Amino acid sequence: MGWFERLFSFWRTGPTAKTTDLPQSMDVIRRMKEAALPCVLFESGHKSLTKLGGWPDLPDNLEWPYWKGRPLAFLAQIDLAQAKGAGAPEWLPGDGMLFFFYDADQSTWGFDPADRGSWAVLHGPFNPQAVARPQSIEPFSEVGFRLRNGVSLPSPERLGMDYMSLSEEEWEAVEKAQAEFSPAHQLGGHPHSIQNDSMELECQLASNGIYIGTPEGYHAPAAKALESGAVDWHLLLQLDSDDDADMMWGDYGRLYFWIKRQDAEQRDFTKAWMILQCT
């Protein structure tokens, strides 16, 4: 039984001989448990419509997205019916496919309003007869996935805890919980952040025209007026670096695609925002 499973055993039954090796960390773990959210996890090695890399099965009514005259790289497609069966968020449609794209040169990070257009999220039906593929781009290696339900833990920062107040043992417990799934591809739930864990606010500000590449952006008068809208943003897809798919985001980083709940419910994924974090 892995550490993550032992943790959930503790939630269900209380301390046991297998959980008492982490006595000082239980306060942190308890708080993480209380704020946990369901999510959908990806298991590789399965032939499925849900996949990373390769070529997308775009329907005829969707065009390959371009940015600054160049085609975006195809990242992933997700079968929403399969995702719903695995416990996807209620605000996601239960039919069709989601297709994710990003700038092949990884030239944007999501903190600049001008980054808009360097990624794309499209929604449409599955089409085994793929649209014309750009000749100027090499696809990532294709990896199929099975989707299954899971639980995501918030970071201590997301819980409002001071990182410096954590003991070494508490740090180890948190890191083990976060590292149980590797690569950490995930639909919905709490993000496994690598840098700061306030991405909802980043999305809210950058998508509304405020540059947040420096601290000044967060303190601008317009930013204060927008802050309350950060709660509308939800994690859509967390895409990890993945050796099998030959995907490397920065230095073993992750891509985080966010969407406002109301936009997802209206099936308007063109308003999704993306953030890249790495070590």
Summary of the structure (lengths in Angstrom):
residues: 279
radius of gyration: 19.2
end to end distance: 29.5
largest distance: 60.3
contacts: 850
relative contact order: 0.18
helix: 29%
strand: 24%
